[in-house]
Each structure stands twice: as structure tokens, then as C-alpha cells.
Amino acid sequence: MSLALPPADPPTYSFPEPEPLKFSAEEQAEIVATVLKLYRREVEQRQTWAADHEKYDAMHRGHYSHRANLPWKGAADLHVQMPFWLVDSINTRQVQGIWSNIPLVGGEATEDDDQEGFRNATAYLKWVLEEMEARSKWSANSKTRNIHGVGIGEVNYVRAEHVYRQQVREGLPGIEVGADGLPTPTFPKKTVLKREVRYEGPVIVPLGYDDVVCPINGENLQPCTVDNPHGADFVIVRQMESLSLIWKKRDKIYTNIKTGELADKQAWIDGAPSQDRSTGAADNARRTRQQDRHEGRQRSQVTTRTPEARPNPEFEILKAYLPWEIAGDDGKEEQECILFISVKPEVFLGAFRLTDAVYTGRRPFIELHYHKVPGRFYSMGVMEIGK
């Protein structure tokens, strides 16, 4: 006689708060040197590639460096921005083809008892996509994909809070007699500061084509594993962050700057790099400088310090996804990590296991490719195909 076991309940997951990794001063220095070396090397290797993509940006804007051979003397030199209209029309069809589906989130519940729960789940997912503005962010990535061949977005889980004043009742109510002789209850009030969560959930951060640095021979941005042999051994995301944003990240992300000399905000202001982006770990600001020239901006003047201005300089921050040896129960073991580095000053900001951000161990990237080329990560876009 055999007894059948009752069906097991589905597993429920309870994830702890991310725990910062602790490294000695020597290990921190080694991490900073390694990340900066990888970053500089890959930027230098793609100089010709970057120059081509500057031209693709200019083509999309309708700018060109010299006058074309005109059909006759005194011709108006009028140009129709065909690259812009071509990219824009393709992108419009791509966005409509994906985001105009009805229903946007669909599927099929296998059991009759699951129908209501399934409808609630699909409605919740649709609401999340609306709250995170997924359509507009995906559209921005898609346009970068069409111009430059690949568009990348990073998915982060954030908790955004805000502080506001509110009046609350305090103490026992009183009685006042009005002009009509009738008693009116009054409630004493006081003003307090309230802190509430404005948004907690995923966000998509569209990245520029030069903001992502990875090995040229990887075919995707996921770690190299036995089931993904053509992945990227490392991925470095470059972002410019203001000092105020860095200070907001101290408690949860940049935990290494909470103590010591790095905790002095004035020291960061005094050691800030040039704000025209002419200095950095590598010459990887050509796209921004070209955009400034087209728009007539002088970035150094925008952030000029004056006695009346609040100093809030920008810093070049690198977020590196790569394997690193960390201490475990069985000694040191190589695991996928997320490492945060400031370029100037060269500072180790913090580190976490990748599974603290995504428990599956997948790097949180959205990759959109236009025309995939075997054996390389950078795909061909409309501009390169036209060239």
C-alpha cells in the first residue's frame, strides 16, 4: 500500500536587504586600478568606431561638415534630413507594433479557479509598466538602436522618497463661541514633517551608445557561463552624477563614503574635475562635446561657481559588472559583482553581489539590436548600413 503525498505549496521567496561587500584598502585600490584599466583599454580600442558614430549622430541631426557639390552656382543648398525621417518612421512602427497590442499583457490561466487572480496579475503588470514609463523609455532605446545599431537600457529597482509638511491634531479639542453665539469645537494643530515613499519599483535608464563599455567580441551583455559562452566577461556603465545625487546614494549604494575623509562634502567640491568633461579616465566624452557644439552650449560656463551659486559639480561614475573574488563560507570564491568607482577622484564607492540586485544572476540590461553581426556585440544600424 502506498500513500500519495499532498501537493507541495509553491515556494515563497523572501529576500534580505542588499549587503555591501567589504574589502581591505589594498583590495579597494586593486579594484579601482582594474576597472579603470579595462575602461581605458576598451575606449582606446574603439576610437575609429566612436568617430563613425559621431558622424551618425550628426547625420541624424541634419548637420554635415562641408557643403555638398551643388547642382548649379547659387543653389539654395537645401537638404532634406532623410536619415532622421527614415529612423523616425522605422521607430514609430516598432513602438506601435509592440506597445499597441491589446491586451498589452496577456496569457492564459490553466485552471478555472485562477482566472480572477490571473486578471489581477496582468492588470498589476500593466500598471507597473505605466508607472515606470516603460513605453517612452523603450522608445528612446529603440531610436538609439536604429541610429547606432544597438540600444541599451539598464533596469534598476529604486525607492524614491519625498518630504513634505502636514498639519496634524495635537491635544484635546476646545470650544469657541462664534459671533452667532453658538459654540464651535476647535482642534489645536501643529505642523510636522512627513517622509513618504513616492515610488518604489523598477525603472528603465536609457544609456547612450558610448556609455556602455564591454569586450568587442562578446555577443551579449550577460556573464560568460557554460550556457552563455559568448557573453561579456565584464560590462562597465559610465554615468555623470551630480554631488547631490551621490550624497543621496550614500546610505544604500555608495556605502564606502560614509566615514573618513570621503564623508567631507567640501573635500569632494574642492577636488571636483573640470566640468566641461575634458578630463576623465579616457576620451569618452566626444558625443557630449559634439552635441554641445551643435547646440551652442558651453558646459564650463553652465556650472561656473559664484558666491551665490550652490556648488553641485558632476563626477564620472563607473558601475562595473564583472567577476571578483570575495570571501565566503568555503574561503574566497569568484562571484559576479557590481562595483562602483569614481574616476576623479579615484575612489572606491561600494560593491555588492550581482544576485543582491537580480537574484537570478542576470545583468539587468535591455538589449535592442537592429542588424545583428555574428561574432561582435555592436550591431549595424540604419546609418552604418546606408554608409
Secondary structure by P-SEA (a helix, b strand, c coil): ccccccccccbbbbbccbbbbbbcaaaaaaaaaaaaaaaaaaaaaaaaaaaaaaaaaaaaacccccccccccccccccccaaaaaaaaaaaaaaaaacccccccbbbbbccccaaaaaaaaaaaaaaaaaaaaaaaaaaaaaaaaaaccbbbbbbbbbbbbbbbbbbbbccbbbbbbccccbbbbbbbbbbbbbbbbccbbbbbbbbccccccccccccccccccccccccccbbbbbbbbcaaaaaaacccccccccccccccaaaaaaacccccccccccccaaaaaaaaaaacccccccccccccccbbbbbbbbbbbbbbbbbccccccccbbbbbbbcccccccccccccccccccccbbbbbbcccccccccccccccccc
